Amino acid sequence: MNLRERVGKAALGRLTEAVGWSLERLPASLRPPADRTLFFEGKKNRRYWWHWSPRHRYVPAVYDVLSEGEWALLQEWFADTERRELIGEASVPFMSVLQGFVVGSAIAPIVQCGHYAGYSTLVLGFMLRKMKRQRALFTIDIDGAMCDYTRDWVARAGLEEVVTVVRGDSADPEMPGRARAAFGTDISSVLIDSSHQYEHTLRELDLWYGALRPGGLLFLHDVSDFAASFDSTGKGGVSRALKEWTARTQAPCLAVNAAAGPQEELTYKDGCGLGIVQKPRPVSEAR
């Protein structure tokens, strides 16, 4: 444990003042980290909506656990995607739920269906690296340009040993076999946040639920009635797909904010909703 960890930020500041030092003259390893909430102050883009609430004047754990280098890289990613208008990443509440499951239960390996510009890929990659896992995230997107962009940021983050970026259709029946080959083991969890289309999501659910190891988990973003409008085919999106699929399969499912109301009235703050499906273990194994 270093000096900063032992005495804490405030105490270290008082200590340096008492002996006539300035924080700037301290070695980088001893300086208290900058308040990461400052990065989001005054940001007007809708992507920063979580940080606008007076109740959210703290650093969420998904950012607080990052190293200084990881945090610096993520700030660069925010700036670059804003310049390029590549806005559409998952929310702080959704990533926080994933963090609780993945880090709290050492869940790996993980398949990610849809990564767009790579925000959740980077954040999950940082988690898995801290867990000392390699070949632990297999992320798929149908957009070749977004795959190239995400692959570049994965390399800049030094996550090549952790993350495999694949261009393709996440409902392709060959994908589970490719993922298992990349992992060298069975699939523990799947994150679905791809096309948002009703029919495509049904195919993804059938494919990846079957590919999961017993006890494995499916996480779905955009399960709310509100997010059904994201379906470019106009057929009801992830919301309709999940409802019909769970009725047909009787798979255990928790749908949070399925009928989301006004943002300020939500307990779980992401109005796009969250779905969690668990594949049961065979009765003989459960005993």
C-alpha positions as CSV (number, residue, x, y, z in Angstrom):
1,M,0.0,0.0,0.0
2,N,1.5,3.4,-1.0
3,L,1.5,6.6,0.9
4,R,-1.5,8.0,-1.0
5,E,-3.6,5.0,-0.1
6,R,-2.5,4.9,3.5
7,V,-3.2,8.6,4.4
8,G,-5.9,9.5,1.9
9,K,-6.3,12.4,-0.4
10,A,-7.3,15.1,2.1
11,A,-4.7,14.0,4.7
12,L,-1.9,14.0,2.0
13,G,-2.9,17.5,1.1
14,R,-2.5,18.7,4.7
15,L,0.7,16.8,5.1
16,T,2.3,18.5,2.0
17,E,1.2,21.9,3.2
18,A,2.7,21.3,6.7
19,V,6.1,20.5,5.3
20,G,6.0,23.2,2.6
21,W,5.6,21.0,-0.5
22,S,3.2,21.6,-3.3
23,L,1.2,18.7,-4.8
24,E,2.7,19.5,-8.2
25,R,6.2,18.8,-6.9
26,L,5.2,15.3,-5.7
27,P,6.0,12.2,-7.8
28,A,2.9,11.3,-9.9
29,S,2.5,8.0,-7.9
30,L,1.9,10.1,-4.7
31,R,-0.3,12.8,-6.0
32,P,-4.0,12.4,-5.2
33,P,-6.0,11.8,-8.4
34,A,-8.0,14.6,-9.9
35,D,-11.7,14.6,-9.3
36,R,-13.0,12.8,-12.3
37,T,-16.4,14.4,-12.1
38,L,-14.7,17.6,-13.3
39,F,-14.4,16.2,-16.8
40,F,-18.2,16.1,-17.1
41,E,-18.9,19.6,-15.8
42,G,-20.6,21.8,-18.3
43,K,-20.9,19.1,-21.0
44,K,-24.1,19.7,-22.9
45,N,-24.2,16.7,-25.2
46,R,-27.1,14.3,-24.4
47,R,-24.6,11.4,-24.0
48,Y,-23.7,13.0,-20.6
49,W,-27.3,13.0,-19.2
50,W,-26.4,10.9,-16.2
51,H,-24.0,13.5,-14.9
52,W,-26.5,16.3,-15.1
53,S,-28.4,15.2,-12.0
54,P,-27.5,17.0,-8.7
55,R,-27.7,13.5,-7.1
56,H,-24.9,12.2,-9.2
57,R,-22.1,14.5,-8.0
58,Y,-19.8,11.6,-7.4
59,V,-17.5,9.4,-9.5
60,P,-19.4,6.2,-10.5
61,A,-17.5,3.0,-9.8
62,V,-17.1,2.2,-13.5
63,Y,-14.8,5.3,-13.7
64,D,-13.4,5.3,-10.2
65,V,-11.6,2.0,-10.5
66,L,-9.8,3.0,-13.7
67,S,-6.1,3.6,-13.6
68,E,-4.9,7.1,-14.4
69,G,-3.8,5.8,-17.9
70,E,-7.2,4.1,-18.5
71,W,-9.1,7.2,-17.5
72,A,-6.9,9.5,-19.7
73,L,-7.5,7.2,-22.7
74,L,-11.3,7.1,-22.0
75,Q,-11.3,10.9,-22.0
76,E,-9.6,10.9,-25.3
77,W,-12.2,8.4,-26.6
78,F,-15.0,10.7,-25.5
79,A,-13.4,13.7,-27.2
80,D,-12.7,11.9,-30.5
81,T,-16.2,10.3,-30.8
82,E,-17.8,13.6,-30.1
83,R,-15.7,15.2,-32.9
84,R,-16.7,12.4,-35.2
85,E,-20.4,12.4,-33.9
86,L,-20.2,8.8,-33.0
87,I,-22.7,9.0,-30.1
88,G,-24.6,6.0,-29.0
89,E,-22.8,4.2,-26.2
90,A,-24.4,2.4,-23.2
91,S,-25.2,4.3,-20.1
92,V,-23.5,4.6,-16.7
93,P,-26.4,2.7,-15.0
94,F,-26.2,-0.2,-17.5
95,M,-22.4,-0.4,-17.3
96,S,-22.6,-0.3,-13.5
97,V,-24.9,-3.3,-13.4
98,L,-22.5,-5.2,-15.7
99,Q,-19.6,-4.3,-13.5
100,G,-21.4,-5.7,-10.4
101,F,-22.0,-9.0,-12.1
102,V,-18.8,-9.3,-14.0
103,V,-16.3,-8.2,-11.3
104,G,-18.4,-9.4,-8.3
105,S,-18.7,-12.9,-9.7
106,A,-15.6,-13.1,-11.9
107,I,-17.8,-13.7,-15.0
108,A,-15.8,-14.6,-18.1
109,P,-15.6,-15.2,-21.0
110,I,-18.1,-12.8,-22.4
111,V,-19.6,-12.3,-25.9
112,Q,-20.7,-8.8,-26.9
113,C,-23.3,-8.5,-29.7
114,G,-22.9,-4.9,-31.0
115,H,-20.1,-2.5,-29.9
116,Y,-20.6,0.5,-32.2
117,A,-17.7,2.9,-31.4
118,G,-16.3,0.7,-28.6
119,Y,-17.2,2.4,-25.3
120,S,-18.5,-0.7,-23.5
121,T,-15.8,-2.8,-25.1
122,L,-13.1,-0.6,-23.5
123,V,-14.8,-0.5,-20.1
124,L,-15.4,-4.3,-20.1
125,G,-11.9,-4.8,-21.3
126,F,-10.5,-2.7,-18.4
127,M,-12.6,-4.8,-15.9
128,L,-11.4,-8.1,-17.4
129,R,-7.8,-7.0,-17.4
130,K,-8.0,-6.2,-13.7
131,M,-9.4,-9.7,-13.2
132,K,-6.3,-10.9,-15.0
133,R,-8.3,-12.6,-17.7
134,Q,-7.0,-13.1,-21.3
135,R,-9.0,-13.9,-24.4
136,A,-12.1,-13.0,-22.3
137,L,-14.2,-10.7,-24.5
138,F,-15.4,-11.6,-28.1
139,T,-17.1,-8.5,-29.5
140,I,-19.1,-8.5,-32.8
141,D,-20.4,-5.7,-35.0
142,I,-21.7,-5.8,-38.5
143,D,-20.2,-2.3,-39.3
144,G,-16.7,-2.7,-40.7
145,A,-15.8,0.9,-40.1
146,M,-16.8,0.6,-36.4
147,C,-14.9,-2.6,-36.0
148,D,-11.8,-0.9,-37.4
149,Y,-12.3,2.1,-35.1
150,T,-12.9,-0.1,-32.0
151,R,-10.0,-2.3,-32.8
152,D,-7.7,0.8,-32.9
153,W,-8.8,1.9,-29.5
154,V,-8.5,-1.6,-28.1
155,A,-4.9,-1.5,-29.3
156,R,-4.3,1.9,-27.9
157,A,-5.6,0.7,-24.5
158,G,-3.2,-2.3,-24.7
159,L,-6.2,-4.7,-24.5
160,E,-5.3,-7.0,-27.5
161,E,-4.7,-9.9,-25.2
162,V,-8.1,-9.5,-23.6
163,V,-10.4,-8.4,-26.4
164,T,-11.2,-10.0,-29.9
165,V,-13.0,-7.6,-32.3
166,V,-14.9,-9.5,-35.0
167,R,-16.8,-8.1,-38.0
168,G,-20.0,-10.0,-38.7
169,D,-23.7,-10.6,-38.0
170,S,-24.2,-11.4,-34.3
171,A,-27.1,-13.7,-35.3
172,D,-24.9,-15.7,-37.6
173,P,-25.1,-19.4,-36.5
174,E,-21.3,-19.8,-36.9
175,M,-20.5,-17.1,-34.3
176,P,-20.9,-19.2,-31.1
177,G,-18.3,-21.7,-32.5
178,R,-15.9,-18.9,-33.4
179,A,-16.3,-17.4,-29.9
180,R,-15.6,-20.8,-28.2
181,A,-12.6,-21.2,-30.4
182,A,-11.3,-17.8,-29.4
183,F,-11.9,-18.4,-25.7
184,G,-10.9,-22.1,-25.6
185,T,-13.8,-22.7,-23.3
186,D,-17.6,-22.3,-22.9
187,I,-19.4,-19.0,-22.9
188,S,-20.4,-17.6,-19.5
189,S,-22.3,-14.5,-20.5
190,V,-23.6,-12.6,-23.6
191,L,-24.4,-8.9,-23.9
192,I,-27.0,-8.0,-26.6
193,D,-27.0,-4.4,-27.7
194,S,-26.9,-4.6,-31.5
195,S,-29.5,-3.9,-34.2
196,H,-32.5,-3.3,-31.8
197,Q,-34.7,-4.9,-34.5
198,Y,-37.4,-7.3,-33.4
199,E,-36.7,-10.2,-35.8
200,H,-32.9,-10.0,-35.5
201,T,-33.1,-9.9,-31.7
202,L,-35.3,-13.0,-31.7
203,R,-32.5,-14.8,-33.7
204,E,-29.9,-13.6,-31.3
205,L,-31.8,-14.8,-28.3
206,D,-32.3,-18.3,-29.7
207,L,-28.7,-18.5,-30.9
208,W,-26.9,-17.3,-27.8
209,Y,-29.2,-18.7,-25.1
210,G,-28.5,-22.1,-26.7
211,A,-24.7,-21.4,-26.7
212,L,-24.5,-20.4,-23.0
213,R,-23.1,-22.7,-20.5
214,P,-25.7,-23.8,-17.9
215,G,-26.2,-21.0,-15.3
216,G,-24.9,-18.4,-17.8
217,L,-26.4,-15.0,-18.2
218,L,-27.8,-12.9,-21.1
219,F,-27.9,-9.1,-20.6
220,L,-30.0,-7.0,-23.0
221,H,-30.1,-3.2,-23.3
222,D,-33.1,-1.3,-24.7
223,V,-35.8,-3.6,-23.5
224,S,-38.3,-0.8,-22.6
225,D,-41.4,0.1,-24.5
226,F,-39.8,3.5,-25.1
227,A,-36.7,1.9,-26.7
228,A,-38.9,-0.1,-29.1
229,S,-38.8,3.1,-31.3
230,F,-35.2,2.3,-32.0
231,D,-36.3,-0.6,-34.3
232,S,-35.7,0.6,-37.8
233,T,-38.2,-2.0,-39.1
234,G,-40.9,-0.6,-36.9
235,K,-41.8,-4.1,-35.6
236,G,-41.5,-3.5,-31.8
237,G,-37.8,-3.9,-31.2
238,V,-36.1,-5.6,-28.3
239,S,-39.1,-5.1,-26.1
240,R,-41.4,-7.2,-28.2
241,A,-38.8,-9.8,-29.0
242,L,-38.0,-10.4,-25.3
243,K,-41.6,-10.6,-24.3
244,E,-42.5,-13.1,-27.0
245,W,-39.3,-15.1,-26.6
246,T,-39.6,-15.5,-22.8
247,A,-43.3,-16.5,-23.2
248,R,-42.3,-19.2,-25.7
249,T,-39.2,-20.5,-23.9
250,Q,-40.2,-19.9,-20.2
251,A,-36.6,-18.8,-19.6
252,P,-36.2,-17.0,-16.3
253,C,-36.0,-13.2,-17.0
254,L,-35.9,-9.9,-15.2
255,A,-36.9,-6.9,-17.3
256,V,-36.2,-3.6,-15.5
257,N,-38.0,-0.4,-16.7
258,A,-39.9,-2.4,-19.3
259,A,-42.6,0.3,-19.1
260,A,-40.4,3.2,-18.2
261,G,-41.9,6.5,-17.0
262,P,-40.4,10.0,-16.7
263,Q,-36.6,9.9,-16.1
264,E,-36.8,11.6,-12.7
265,E,-39.2,9.0,-11.4
266,L,-37.1,6.0,-12.3
267,T,-35.3,4.1,-9.6
268,Y,-33.0,2.4,-12.1
269,K,-32.1,5.5,-14.0
270,D,-31.8,4.2,-17.6
271,G,-35.1,4.6,-19.3
272,C,-34.0,2.3,-22.1
273,G,-34.4,-0.6,-19.8
274,L,-32.3,-3.7,-18.9
275,G,-33.1,-7.4,-19.4
276,I,-31.3,-10.3,-17.6
277,V,-32.0,-13.9,-18.6
278,Q,-30.4,-16.9,-16.9
279,K,-30.0,-20.3,-18.5
280,P,-31.0,-22.8,-15.8
281,R,-28.7,-25.6,-14.9
282,P,-30.1,-29.2,-15.4
283,V,-32.0,-30.4,-12.4
284,S,-29.5,-33.2,-11.8
285,E,-26.7,-30.5,-11.6
286,A,-28.6,-28.2,-9.4
287,R,-29.1,-30.7,-6.6
